[in-house]
């Protein structure tokens, strides 16, 4: 990238969201595609593999519009936490997820984001072995209570700019041949949940700060959003139970009481997202691109044969 340019990667996590109906989820994904087409934004959609077939019409439209499809794990259920899963289980899930998603897409998939952005050194080594070129599951210098993650010590020290991860740590530089593309954050993450909590003026100021950093260092601005947030419906998980206060539940899903902080949803959130993206597009030198487009512009070390251990 030229130093005068500010690369912007809009990323969408297409989770199963089983509390929403199939119609809700498909309509929400179509709304996200409409938004990208309206603003001329090419972005990356991370789809959970076991449910990818439910979005066949939307996947076909993504390909027509030149959007990228990435892998968002296999099930996105509670057991798929890549920071705690045994290595053999990780390999089984990554292998099946890759096979299922590529069968729906009809082409190789080159980028990955783990469910609830929880990853490990084992995960990144396996992804590289299976031919992935980039991952976006680290959120450098992020501390927040508005999503499923609480304080992750690794995030506090992780590099802000894209890096090759270390074989022993997902949060240090190394030589594993896969680009880690950190989701943007400055304590607060640059994600749709922050827009829902803090509102549009705050997120515009946040975007301007990240833009200044990008023009200075070349670091891409990476935004994470969830399409179902554009649909007005009652989320059963907004009603807390004692089960939600269990330590293992909090470790996996964070504090669900954060739902009480959300101010924007449905059409209001869609309108705010449109205005935020349009504002970013108005900043001189911004260029929207997919994760793979950005990663392909970086030089990778010599790639190893798939499944050859590092």
URWO-V320509 format. One record per residue. RES is the residue in one small letter. PSI is psi in degrees with one decimal (* if undefined). D_FIRST is the distance of its C-alpha to the first C-alpha in Angstrom with 1 decimal. Layout:
res;psi;d_first
RES;PSI;D_FIRST
RES;PSI;D_FIRST
//
This chain:
res;psi;d_first
x;143.3;0.0
x;144.1;3.8
x;-25.5;6.3
x;-10.0;8.3
x;152.4;6.7
x;99.4;8.2
x;135.8;7.7
x;122.9;11.4
x;105.5;13.2
x;124.5;16.8
x;141.3;19.0
x;127.6;22.8
x;111.9;25.4
x;82.1;28.1
x;162.0;30.9
x;-36.5;34.5
x;62.1;35.9
x;-13.5;39.4
x;-12.5;41.0
x;154.2;39.7
x;162.1;41.2
x;-40.8;39.5
x;-42.5;39.7
x;-48.2;38.0
x;-40.1;35.1
x;-38.5;34.6
x;-39.5;34.9
x;-41.7;32.4
x;-38.5;29.8
x;-35.3;30.6
x;-40.1;30.1
x;-39.5;26.6
x;-40.0;25.9
x;-43.2;27.6
x;-45.5;25.4
x;-40.9;22.2
x;-41.0;23.8
x;-41.6;25.1
x;-0.6;21.8
x;37.1;19.7
x;125.1;17.7
x;130.3;16.6
x;-176.5;17.1
x;128.4;18.5
x;113.5;22.2
x;114.0;23.6
x;133.5;27.2
x;123.7;30.1
x;-41.8;31.3
x;-17.6;35.1
x;7.0;34.9
x;-33.7;32.3
x;-20.3;35.2
x;-17.2;36.2
x;32.8;33.1
x;-41.0;33.5
x;-41.2;33.5
x;-36.1;30.3
x;-42.8;28.6
x;-39.7;29.5
x;-38.7;28.2
x;-45.3;24.8
x;-37.1;24.5
x;-38.5;25.6
x;-4.3;23.0
x;21.5;20.2
x;154.8;19.9
x;144.7;19.2
x;122.3;22.2
x;169.4;22.0
x;133.7;25.0
x;44.2;26.5
x;-172.4;29.3
x;-50.4;32.7
x;-29.4;35.0
x;22.8;33.5
x;175.0;37.0
x;-30.2;38.1
x;-16.4;38.3
x;64.1;34.7
x;104.0;33.4
x;-7.5;31.2
x;-6.7;31.8
x;-14.8;35.5
x;142.2;36.1
x;150.3;37.7
x;-41.1;35.5
x;-36.7;37.7
x;-39.6;37.4
x;-46.2;33.6
x;-42.6;33.5
x;-43.8;36.0
x;-44.1;34.0
x;-42.5;30.6
x;-47.2;32.3
x;-41.0;34.2
x;-43.6;31.4
x;-44.9;29.2
x;-45.3;32.1
x;-43.9;33.2
x;-41.3;29.8
x;-27.9;29.0
x;-36.8;32.5
x;-42.0;31.9
x;-32.5;28.4
x;20.6;29.6
x;161.4;26.4
x;148.3;24.7
x;131.6;23.0
x;-6.3;19.9
x;152.3;19.2
x;145.4;21.8
x;126.8;22.8
x;151.9;26.2
x;135.5;29.0
x;25.0;29.1
x;49.6;25.9
x;122.9;28.3
x;178.1;27.2
x;170.3;28.2
x;-38.2;27.4
x;-44.0;29.7
x;-48.1;27.8
x;-34.8;24.4
x;-42.6;26.3
x;-42.2;28.0
x;-42.9;24.9
x;-39.8;23.4
x;-32.8;26.8
x;12.5;26.8
x;6.3;23.6
x;142.0;21.2
x;-21.8;17.6
x;156.3;16.6
x;149.1;18.8
x;71.9;18.6
x;8.5;21.9
x;141.6;21.4
x;84.2;21.4
x;132.9;20.9
x;34.3;23.4
x;132.4;25.1
x;117.5;28.8
x;165.1;30.3
x;19.3;33.4
x;14.5;32.2
x;-166.2;31.2
x;-1.8;32.5
x;139.4;31.1
x;-146.0;32.8
x;120.2;31.8
x;110.0;30.0
x;-33.8;30.3
x;-37.1;27.4
x;-33.3;25.0
x;-29.1;26.1
x;-2.4;24.9
x;146.1;21.9
x;147.4;18.5
x;-33.5;16.4
x;157.9;13.0
x;143.7;12.6
x;158.2;15.1
x;127.6;17.6
x;160.7;20.9
x;148.6;24.1
x;-22.5;26.9
x;-9.6;29.2
x;130.8;27.1
x;-10.2;24.5
x;15.4;23.6
x;155.5;23.0
x;146.1;20.6
x;-143.9;21.9
x;16.3;21.5
x;124.6;22.1
x;66.2;19.8
x;136.9;18.3
x;126.1;15.2
x;120.8;16.6
x;97.3;14.5
x;134.8;16.7
x;136.7;18.0
x;140.0;17.6
x;147.3;20.7
x;84.0;22.4
x;-62.5;25.8
x;135.1;25.9
x;146.9;23.7
x;78.4;21.4
x;168.3;23.5
x;-30.0;26.0
x;-36.5;28.9
x;-38.2;27.8
x;-39.8;27.8
x;-31.8;31.3
x;-48.9;32.6
x;-17.4;31.1
x;171.0;30.7
x;-45.5;28.4
x;-41.3;28.6
x;-44.7;27.6
x;-30.3;24.6
x;-43.9;23.4
x;-39.6;23.7
x;-46.8;22.0
x;-38.5;19.0
x;-37.4;19.0
x;-43.9;19.1
x;-34.6;16.2
x;-43.8;14.2
x;-41.5;15.2
x;-42.6;14.1
x;-41.8;10.6
x;-28.0;10.3
x;-39.0;12.0
x;-17.0;10.6
x;0.4;7.2
x;130.5;9.6
x;148.5;9.6
x;118.9;12.8
x;118.4;15.0
x;138.4;18.4
x;131.5;21.3
x;163.6;24.3
x;115.6;27.5
x;-40.7;28.8
x;-15.5;32.5
x;-12.5;32.2
x;-4.6;32.4
x;133.0;36.0
x;111.6;39.0
x;162.4;41.1
x;122.0;42.9
x;113.9;41.1
x;-27.9;44.0
x;-4.9;41.9
x;-12.1;42.2
x;109.7;45.8
x;146.6;46.1
x;169.8;48.6
x;-30.6;49.7
x;-33.2;47.8
x;-13.5;44.5
x;-0.4;45.5
x;141.4;45.9
x;-42.7;43.7
x;-30.6;42.2
x;-42.6;41.4
x;-38.3;39.7
x;-35.4;37.7
x;-43.2;36.4
x;-3.4;36.2
x;-165.5;36.2
x;110.3;38.5
x;-11.3;39.3
x;-13.6;40.9
x;-22.0;37.4
x;-27.1;38.3
x;-15.6;40.5
x;-18.5;37.6
x;127.5;35.9
x;-26.5;36.5
x;142.2;34.4
x;165.8;34.9
x;-138.8;35.3
x;-34.6;34.9
x;-42.0;34.3
x;-39.8;31.3
x;-44.8;30.0
x;-40.8;30.4
x;-39.1;28.7
x;-43.9;25.7
x;-45.1;25.4
x;-37.4;25.6
x;-46.7;23.0
x;-40.4;20.4
x;-36.9;21.4
x;-45.2;21.0
x;-41.8;17.5
x;-26.4;16.8
x;-14.5;18.5
x;131.6;16.3
x;131.6;14.4
x;-2.6;10.8
x;140.7;11.0
x;120.7;9.8
x;137.0;11.9
x;164.7;11.3
x;167.5;13.5
x;-43.4;13.4
x;-36.1;13.5
x;-42.5;10.8
x;-47.1;8.4
x;-35.9;10.5
x;-19.9;10.7
x;-5.9;7.2
x;156.5;8.5
x;122.7;11.6
x;148.1;14.9
x;167.8;18.1
x;126.0;20.9
x;144.6;21.9
x;165.0;25.5
x;138.4;27.9
x;138.2;28.3
x;3.7;30.9
x;120.6;31.0
x;151.8;31.2
x;*;29.1
//
